[in-house]
Amino acid sequence: MAIESLLGDLPANWETTTLGEICQRGGGSIQTGPFGSQLHASDYVEVGIPSIMPQNIGDNRVVPDGIARITEKDAKRLGRYLVKNGDIVYSRRGDIERRALITKKEDGWLCGTGCLRVRFGASDFIDPQYASFYLGDLSVREWIVRHAIGATMPNLNTSILSALPFVVPPLSEQRAIAGILGALDDKIEVNRRMNITLEAMARAVFTEMVKDAEGKEKIIGDVVTVVGGSTPSTTNPVFWNDGDIHWATPKDLAPLQSPFLLETNSWITELGLQDISSGLLPVGTVLLSSRAPIGYLAITQIPTAINQGFIAIKCTEAVPNYFVLNWLKENMEEIIGRANGTTFLEISKSNFRPMKMFVPSPERMKEFVEVVEPMYKKVVANLKESRTLASLRDSLLPRLMRGEVRVK
């Protein structure tokens, strides 16, 4: 049976088949991770074999931050669910477009509960890295979403993935395509890891410079300006249509890999801005998500308005944003402890403002900023470069996948 390509017209020597047929041809398979009855919450341990969960699936990579682990005994018991170099792992529910290519580093980890594993087997006609990029094409992702089960929470299963139309160029072209796109992804990953190191260094400087510093304990509401946001009426189109003013929600902070907000997913108009009491917040404002959940943090790199899910902190030279950012991280347990609410916990401005903050002497504060500012500026530069590289990758990907740009 002929399979229609999702990508339109293709070069004559490119094959169109299905993902399931390709896996079967190489002796591979598409299978789910273990069900909850096979692996309970009490089975996870501090040290052991990493278990890849949906939250660990990034942009074609496994993100190991905070990954759960199982014992070697359980890994042996669940051996059929262990991943191998060249596998691709999907989230089974929620953000089902996300996938991660398994590398040598993750070989032997567990395809955890809530995930699906794609394995090509002993294939000499499929390059797994090419396949992972093909699965990231917008047309392919849209097909997956359209065929997912469930209106409220999309669900993915082995049958859906098996039926996914799949394009197979000659192996040499697959490798060339993967080489180009992979080089861009590698640089993005280098930037991400560098930023993790830089932020850890800045946190260490904060801890070291503040713990023995001279200074005074002050009420945070007395030394910085604390404001909240709101949402313009969503039924009034004049607040939203053709808006060009950034408007942030906690969802904009959730996927951030570093605490700097460079973009928002929503925009409002000037009339919408006038409907928000806090107005337009300047660059350098510190944002703290105040509910559902509490604790997302970012320093704005764009002027932005915010919704009611934030506490926004306008800092000063005496109490700068880099210091406040680290102070919030250091005192998050107390912040959450001050929250209340029946439906969900929320830290209100009235409960936040009375918190006491140790403010070092002006000399010590200046020294702190002089040390960490270059680190944070490099973090922002890396983020901006990665955005540019991702945009280049995303514009190249569909042209390479359709054979509009041919590589050798």
Sequence and secondary structure as in RCSB ss.txt:
>XXXX:A:sequence
MAIESLLGDLPANWETTTLGEICQRGGGSIQTGPFGSQLHASDYVEVGIPSIMPQNIGDNRVVPDGIARITEKDA
KRLGRYLVKNGDIVYSRRGDIERRALITKKEDGWLCGTGCLRVRFGASDFIDPQYASFYLGDLSVREWIVRHAIG
ATMPNLNTSILSALPFVVPPLSEQRAIAGILGALDDKIEVNRRMNITLEAMARAVFTEMVKDAEGKEKIIGDVVT
VVGGSTPSTTNPVFWNDGDIHWATPKDLAPLQSPFLLETNSWITELGLQDISSGLLPVGTVLLSSRAPIGYLAIT
QIPTAINQGFIAIKCTEAVPNYFVLNWLKENMEEIIGRANGTTFLEISKSNFRPMKMFVPSPERMKEFVEVVEPM
YKKVVANLKESRTLASLRDSLLPRLMRGEVRVK
>XXXX:A:secstr
     TT S  TT EEEEHHHHHHHTEEEEEE   TTTS GGG  SSSEEEE GGGB SBSB  TT EEE HHHH
HHTGGGB  TT EEEESBSSTT EEE  GGGTT EE TTEEEEEEES SS  HHHHHHHTTSHHHHHHHHHH B 
SSS B  HHHHHTSEEEE  HHHHHHHHHHHHHHHHHHHHHHHHHHHHHHHHHHHHHHHHHT  EEEEEHHHHSE
EEE     TT GGGTTT  EEEE HHHHTT SSSEE   SEEE HHHHHTSTT  B TT EEEEEBSSEEEEEEE
SS BEE TTEEEEE  SSS HHHHHHHHHHTHHHHHHT B SSS B  HHHHTT EEEEE HHHHHHHHHHHHHH
HHHHHHHHHHHHHHHHHHHHHHHHHHTTSS   
